[in-house]
Amino acid sequence: MSDARQYFKLSPDFTMKRGGVLQGAQLAYETWGTLSAQRDNAVLILTGLSPSAHAASSAEDQTPGWWEEMLGPGKPIDTRRWHVICVNTLGSCKGSTGPASVNPETGATYRIDFPKLSLEDAAIAAHELVRGLGIERLACLIGNSMGGMTALAYLSLHPGSVRAHVSISTAPQAQPFAIAIRSLQREAIRLDPHWNLGNYDDENYPETGMSIARKLGVITYRSAMEWVGRFARIRLDSDEREDEPFAVEFQVESYLAAHARRFVRSFDPNCYLYLSRASDWFDISEHGQGNARSALANIRLERALVIGVSTDILFPLSQQEEIAEGLRAGGADVEFVALDSPQGHDAFLVDIDGFGGKIAPFMASL
Amino acid sequence: MSDARQYFKLSPDFTMKRGGVLQGAQLAYETWGTLSAQRDNAVLILTGLSPSAHAASSAEDQTPGWWEEMLGPGKPIDTRRWHVICVNTLGSCKGSTGPASVNPETGATYRIDFPKLSLEDAAIAAHELVRGLGIERLACLIGNSMGGMTALAYLSLHPGSVRAHVSISTAPQAQPFAIAIRSLQREAIRLDPHWNLGNYDDENYPETGMSIARKLGVITYRSAMEWVGRFARIRLDSDEREDEPFAVEFQVESYLAAHARRFVRSFDPNCYLYLSRASDWFDISEHGQGNARSALANIRLERALVIGVSTDILFPLSQQEEIAEGLRAGGADVEFVALDSPQGHDAFLVDIDGFGGKIAPFMASL
């Protein structure tokens, strides 16, 4: 399979917020569309915890991306007009430097010797990339889920670097319910004997822990309402069932199992732990003398579109409203949209009509 | 500690719905108040998955019960008037026969050789107890959570056996979100190597699996809203933290850990698996030719009080409304109450003002 990823070298001695320095670190990214001569049409997308930089297909990589329907010629984020950049988060395992990378100073994989990661580190790295591409100011910064928190860090740390912002299903700070869920996901991985303090390999891999973590993720990313319509109480045929005590029996159980199977070996467990904890740690109030509202009001933007979903239990609508009000207090022209998509937190990935219907006119109006 | 439990022998050859027969099985129960000469003041309480029959203190056992504030002289369920019976569910491990009991036919603990358990079995056993106590007809049947499903089975299987019903935070059938949560809890136990197909002992005990299952339970029993007010982003003092990678850091994490510690060794893992699966299996529509509404409308009651909580994500308000409407279609005089308690599914255990405020006048009016 061809690969559309490009790589950007971060500055030497890249200093991490909570201590530690990265040498020779890099970010993987992909781009679509053409940067204008004025370099004023750049759009940066910051992703959720697990996606790669491959947001959409391109000539170099024709496989569908994770936001395929949102991004491309004539799509809501129209690449005939915009030069779109999507970056794999610092700390991830899809080409950017993270716990699964080799530490050039030791020649060994970092594993849990990787410095503590914060979303501020991810934001600073993404900003270095944007500047490295010769872009002074983004036309628009888009952040989904964890990427929305990273975007708030980016905006707080780099005043004047962004004209417009699209904030999607995210949080100004992690709330205890989301912390509890993520903490339990991390615990499932850590308690798997194969995690072994981060020293696993393909033979001895924390498969069980990753599977439980992923299933819990999928449960909280979707909504009870959607599943009533989708799975009801439909059972698997008897030939689809495993012959073991308490084996899965309902379709919803095999749906979770299929999701887990796809994820378990495709995402590095240590990277998962680092990014999950970074999400818990994120708190915009650190950029506003302990006050979230002040921190948001310190952000300077011309325009913002803030979208949330009423069925999202992980990043509730009240947190999207808080972001919208805070940015408005900072002087931005803010449009707040509450969607009734049944798909919960994941709606931005699947309810393209709902999200695209708001993002398209916003982008066109910039 | 003294013990208020009494024991009732179920009929020999107690036949289980999904096959299998129990010999010499028993139910543990406790009672409060005095049965009237007419035997017309009996109230039966069916519990959630984990509680014992010790709903409230008594002269024989002065330790507080799990519904201490709801039950007693002058309390919402006033034991000066009512003869209250609370039963430990068949299949549980608090004195009633279940997977942790010895099979008299083999002399060995049942473990996963216990017959498949359904809530109908639990309902039939509870009905045998009531009849065994010489009670023809209950003045009121109260069911919480899983006990509410068991109560619907009791009402469906024993027409004319109950005058009034209090249904609390339960479901006419398990929905896929609840199935997904419970399936994941069971998986965490089953994948713990110490579960060992049910063959654990005190030395080799599925501590990890039970802990994850319990934490996931607590997360879904409460509500995000409550935790924002209760824990916010408060951190543990550094001397309360364990010195290990990714150790807990936030108060909400240690709250979950404390809950898990209390539960892990106090509830038998195999019993947990059986009762959890029985909850997934329950479907009132099996008592109405495949139609839940018909099944509910087949139930004959004089009065019913149906209470749900808007923040309950496991047993949503829509399911309480479905129960209320179905019972009303069956001719009962039904009062439906939607409470805004912030505590989610567990509100009936803690929001005594809210629940007691509805249960007290209902009971007084009977």
Interface residues (C-beta under 8 A of the other chain):
Chain A: I112 Q173 A174 Q175 P176 F177 A178 I179 A180 I181 S183 L184 R186 E187 A188 R190 L191 P193 L197 G198 T208 I212 K215 L216 I219 S223 A224 W227 V228 R230 F231 A232 R233 P245 F246 V248 E249 F250 Q251 V252 E253 L256 L273 R277 D280 D283 I313 P316
Chain B: I112 Q173 A174 Q175 P176 F177 A178 I179 A180 I181 S183 L184 R186 E187 A188 R190 L191 P193 L197 G198 T208 I212 K215 L216 I219 S223 A224 W227 V228 R230 F231 A232 R233 P245 F246 V248 E249 F250 Q251 V252 E253 L256 L273 R277 D280 D283 I313 P316
